[in-house]
Structure formats: structure tokens, C-alpha cells
Amino acid sequence: MSAQEEILSDGRFSCVARDPRFWEMPEKERKVKIDKRFRAMFHDKKFKLRYTVDKRGRPVNYTSTENLRKFYALSESDSDLSESDSKELTVKKKKKKKAKGKGEGDS
């Protein structure tokens, strides 16, 4: 038997397996839901920090936006809106680029 099974079979610790305080948090509830007002923090340069060493001095290569994505998630209704908004923005950008390109070609 493994050490974990021995602990759970012990009468003194058998209540730990049934106690909800010791259950692992579900994946859906693990992240804090934020609304569309704060979605800029995922891609804004003001919120992005680049780390070269961790708190113990070991070299690492990650940014603070990875931490933000680990702990925060857009709420379901807002994530649908954000996807449609981002599609609209890309379409608008393409139209502006085409309009600029046509204007330059005429002159």
C-alpha cells in the first residue's frame, strides 16, 4: 500500500477524505471571473512585466501576463462579447489598411 492509502485507512484520519474542506478546488471555480472592463489587462503593456529571475534568484523566462491568465478569467458572457469585439476590430483594421493603400496608389 502507498503512504496515502495507509493514512486514509487509519481511523484517526478517515474523516479527511470525506471533509469538503480538504477537497481540491474545481477547475471552474479556481479562477476569479472578471468582466469586460478589465480585459485590457491581458494585452496592455502597462500590465506586462518581464521576469528574468524568480524570488530565489534562479533564472526564469516568463511574464506577468502568464500569471494573470492563471488566476483570472473573463466571465462567460463577456468572453463571448470579447471574441466578437476582437473580430470586429480586426475587420475594421483591415478596412483601414485597404483604404490607406488605395489612397496611396492614386497619388
Secondary structure, 3 states (H helix, E strand, C coil): CCHHHHHHHCHHHHHHHHCHHHCCCCHHHHCEEECHHHHHHHCCHHHCCEEEECCCCCEEEEEHHHHHHHHEEECHHHHHHHHHHHHHHHHHHHHHHHHHHHHHHHC
